[in-house]
Amino acid sequence: MTTETASPLISLGGIQKVFGAVQALSGVDLQIHAGECLGLVGHNGAGKSTLMNILAGTLEASEGSLTIAGTGLGKGYLVQDAGRLGVRCVFQELSLCPNLTVAENTRIIHPVLKGFGWRKRAGLLIMKQLDQVFPGHGVSASDVIGDLSISKRQMVEIARAFTVTDTDIRLVILDEPTSSLDSRVADQLLNYVNQVTGQGVSVILISHLLGEILQVSDRIAVMKDGRVVACRNAADFDRVSLVEAMGSTVVAGAAPRRGEENSATIGEERIHMRPSGQPDDQSIRAQAGEVVGFAGLAGQGQTEALLSVFEGHGVLPSGARGAGCCFIAGDRQVDGVLPLWSIRKNIGISSLGRMRSGMLIQSERELELAEAWKERIGIRAPDVEAPILSLSGGNQQKVLFARALGSAAEIVLMDDPMRGVDVGTKNEVYTIIRQEASQGRTFLWYTTEMEELDYCDRVYVFRDGIVSETLTGSDITEENVLQASFKQVSGAA
């Protein structure tokens, strides 16, 4: 890695960005050196993604200076200029075209791929890169993006950012790149980051998984309220000091499981479902007051099992279907937010029945619900009438939590819902989940983050669409989950 005494590859000075009355960035100074991995952390709404959008050319700074490889860039700096200068960005909200194939999406950032046989050349290019970053990825160049799982879409977007044709890469920005990847695939990416930085490519890694930041970063910059409040060598931080620099309080230890806390009483059985094709007597059960986890490698049938429950298969009693069951999607842009609506309407949509007076919805009740959850879950917005898309990705996810938890649903289904949510908010949501469970709610929680399984009473590990192992209590460990993820179930096809 180039030392900090050398001229920086990229220099941002006094960067400001204003959206109407909102000051998103308040004079950011930051430098990135050739061949280093710069970790960038901060709470949702701290300005990280806005700053990276300016660096990637998708947003224009209101004030400030930007220099890349000695070239001063002013007004009119666009995505095309960023590409010409070797800057690529993997956005938190993925930018692939869902109606195009993997190869066709690769062509979008490589206009040099043209003429007869360009699809074949684009396919070979992206498949070579996928093989390098994610061995065993299971993606084909002819796959249509919209048909892929979110984890595979994320793999394609990451691999595409590292492809090279006529322009060398200087900097790759990774904004929450592992948010939909399981631990095995995430490790593949982090190993590749170490590899390319050793070859002189710079990487900016934005992640709320602080272990990842500490593992691969050379330096770490902390943002808060639109400013960089700390920037030091990664070796000078640990998890506690990093969280404190972000302005959060560290919560010591894992949450107690049901058997350890002996608080709420487990109630009636609400879910009893046997996955399709299950060769043995394993079945998914969940009672009132339980938090039940789904684990395993990504794309092994966890989401499909949640959808089966949502559709009413095996849910007891039958009245739990519909109004009694709500779903928090991990892919918020496809399955979560209603993009044309306000924050208030996005929160209230699952509670309209309780807000009716005759045939009309009482808007004051909807406003009261939205305001209450904005405060309780910490949604960073001037008011609840603001458009949902004016929020950062993590704050949009908070709205989905508010929608579900503010409803009267007895069963809450969560499909890896912590994508892009900061560590402080995660701890608050974990506390809310246990509080709601203690009052009788049932949670089914698919997560790719091992530490989140500490909040579960029981964990079902999936492999090839079926349950390979059921873990409880002290058996819920990373080692046991990984072993079960590769376990061959007797009698399985």
Number of C-alpha atoms within 10 A of each C-alpha: 15 17 11 12 7 9 15 18 20 21 19 19 15 16 22 23 23 13 10 7 7 10 13 20 27 19 17 20 16 17 17 22 25 24 22 28 29 26 26 23 28 29 24 28 23 22 25 25 20 21 23 20 18 22 26 26 21 16 17 20 24 14 16 17 18 23 17 20 15 12 11 11 13 13 12 11 18 17 19 14 14 19 20 14 17 19 24 26 27 24 20 21 15 18 13 22 14 15 12 15 21 29 26 24 24 26 21 14 17 18 11 12 18 12 7 8 9 16 20 14 16 24 21 14 20 27 23 15 20 25 14 15 24 23 12 10 16 9 18 15 22 14 14 18 23 15 12 16 15 20 20 19 22 25 23 29 23 27 23 27 21 20 21 15 13 10 14 15 20 22 31 22 25 23 24 21 25 27 24 27 23 19 18 13 21 19 16 14 21 19 14 15 24 18 13 16 21 16 13 17 23 27 27 23 25 27 25 26 17 18 11 17 24 20 14 19 23 18 21 25 24 22 25 21 18 22 23 22 14 13 18 13 14 20 12 12 15 13 13 14 14 23 21 12 20 22 15 18 14 15 13 7 7 11 19 15 21 22 11 10 9 10 10 16 14 19 14 13 16 22 23 16 18 19 17 10 13 19 16 14 7 16 15 18 18 25 20 22 27 29 26 23 25 27 29 29 23 25 19 18 21 28 22 14 23 20 15 16 22 21 13 17 17 18 22 17 13 12 11 19 20 14 15 16 24 23 23 24 22 24 20 18 16 11 11 17 21 18 14 11 15 18 30 25 21 23 32 25 14 21 20 17 14 14 16 14 9 7 6 10 14 14 15 10 16 21 17 13 20 25 18 14 21 22 10 13 18 18 25 18 18 9 14 20 15 14 18 24 17 14 19 24 20 22 26 25 26 27 27 22 23 26 25 23 23 17 23 17 20 21 32 25 23 23 22 24 24 26 24 29 24 22 24 20 20 17 16 14 20 14 14 15 19 23 14 18 23 19 14 20 24 28 26 26 26 27 26 26 18 15 12 18 26 20 21 24 21 24 28 26 29 26 23 20 18 24 31 25 20 20 18 15 16 9 13 19 15 14 10 13 25 16 13 23 21 15 15 12 17 10 9 12 9
